[in-house]
């Protein structure tokens, strides 16, 4: 049975050679043989000694031989040991920092800000960037407006929490004039502006029960619109994804069937959101490497995430998805700094 990386103890030489092997494989994607390792390590060791160390690393489950190759590549367990104990983080260039800052400024709309953040992450890491859309525990109604469309349809414009705007198409039982819709919107705005949407829904349910026998046309319209507009409870969790086509250039993910399964997971979102949920309550950067995710479709991938906050309240997580052979020393600081920058951008809006 393979040991967990916390149980593995490497002497200084084995640790150094293992780190060199992982860094070499991340750099060029080719299995690392004993000659390459001897050259890159610059240690005065015999080929036999290098091979013995590699055999020990393989016995510990840290490296493996792909197919019939004479070289070795890191396993998911090996990457975990490397990330947790051996990686040397690379400082970001001034150009990278300026690029990140410019992507997170000047956006007033939160949806546009999240989209800019995911695109920036994908561009700067050349991986897929994703940002979880905030799950707001309390949604206060600020304003609602109804616009008449054809075929008994109404465009409902809902403003919540000051700046969040949602547009929904509501199907009604009959055609309503614009004046009727305006009257219904005016009633909702005067009676419930500033109230929690869940409280609005409960109040309207109560009013419907109390006045059912003598309900006038205005209240009937208000109830009909509100049941569709507020009746679905909390918004489902979602995320913004950008740069998934970057993954098509990665050798480890270039198999058509693997890509098809991965893109299907992106579209269905359920499995990815489950992983992001796990990272929601964590502090700082979280990394899921290969089969650690628990989803076979992600066995060849790593997901690096970090939570972002507003007034010290966690709103969601952001991160990148790429092959397990990613530049952890560069990607981890980028994700960490992006989360801090997005938190600052959100706090500055308050």
QUIFEN-V507475 format. One record per pair of residues at least 24 apart in sequence whose C-alpha atoms are under 8 Angstrom apart, sorted by the first residue. I is the first residue (numbers start at 1). J is the second residue. If there is no record, write none. Layout:
BEGIN
[[I J] [I J]]
END
This chain:
BEGIN
[[2 60] [2 61] [3 60] [3 61] [4 77] [5 77] [5 78] [5 80] [5 81] [6 81] [8 60] [14 53] [14 57] [16 41] [17 41] [18 57] [19 82] [19 86] [19 87] [21 73] [22 73] [22 74] [22 79] [22 82] [25 73] [25 74] [25 325] [26 325] [26 326] [26 327] [27 327] [29 325] [30 73] [31 65] [31 66] [31 69] [31 70] [31 71] [31 72] [31 73] [32 71] [32 72] [32 73] [33 70] [33 71] [33 72] [34 71] [76 289] [76 290] [76 291] [76 292] [76 324] [79 289] [79 324] [80 289] [83 328] [87 328] [87 329] [88 329] [89 328] [89 329] [89 330] [89 332] [89 333] [90 329] [90 330] [90 333] [91 330] [91 333] [92 330] [92 333] [92 334] [96 124] [100 338] [101 341] [104 341] [104 342] [104 345] [105 345] [109 163] [109 164] [110 164] [114 240] [115 240] [115 241] [115 242] [117 338] [117 342] [118 240] [118 241] [118 242] [118 318] [119 241] [119 242] [119 243] [121 319] [121 320] [121 334] [121 335] [121 338] [122 242] [122 243] [122 244] [122 246] [122 320] [123 243] [125 331] [125 334] [126 243] [126 246] [127 243] [127 244] [127 246] [127 247] [127 320] [127 321] [127 322] [128 241] [128 242] [128 243] [128 244] [128 245] [128 246] [128 247] [128 320] [128 321] [128 322] [129 241] [129 242] [129 243] [129 244] [129 318] [129 319] [129 320] [129 321] [130 239] [130 240] [130 241] [130 242] [130 318] [130 319] [130 320] [130 321] [131 239] [131 240] [131 241] [131 316] [131 317] [131 318] [131 319] [132 237] [132 238] [132 239] [132 240] [132 276] [132 316] [132 317] [132 318] [133 237] [133 238] [133 239] [133 240] [133 315] [133 316] [134 237] [134 315] [134 316] [135 235] [135 237] [135 315] [135 316] [136 315] [138 196] [138 197] [139 196] [139 197] [139 198] [140 193] [140 194] [140 195] [140 196] [140 197] [141 192] [141 193] [141 194] [141 195] [141 196] [141 197] [142 189] [142 193] [142 194] [142 195] [143 189] [143 193] [144 185] [144 188] [144 189] [145 182] [145 185] [146 178] [146 181] [146 182] [146 185] [147 178] [147 181] [147 182] [148 176] [148 177] [148 178] [148 181] [151 175] [152 176] [156 229] [168 229] [170 225] [170 228] [170 229] [172 224] [172 225] [180 218] [181 221] [183 218] [184 218] [184 219] [184 221] [184 222] [185 222] [187 222] [188 222] [197 230] [198 230] [198 233] [201 226] [201 227] [201 230] [201 231] [237 273] [238 269] [238 273] [239 273] [247 322] [247 323] [250 323] [252 300] [252 323] [253 300] [253 323] [258 297] [261 297] [262 297] [262 298] [265 297] [271 295] [276 305] [276 317] [279 305] [279 306] [279 307] [279 317] [280 307] [280 314] [280 316] [280 317] [281 314] [282 307] [283 307] [284 336] [285 332] [285 335] [285 336] [289 324] [290 324] [300 324] [302 326] [304 331] [304 332] [304 335] [305 335] [305 336] [306 335] [306 336] [306 339] [307 339] [308 339] [308 340] [308 342] [308 343] [309 342] [309 343] [309 346] [310 343] [310 344] [310 346] [310 347] [311 347]]
END
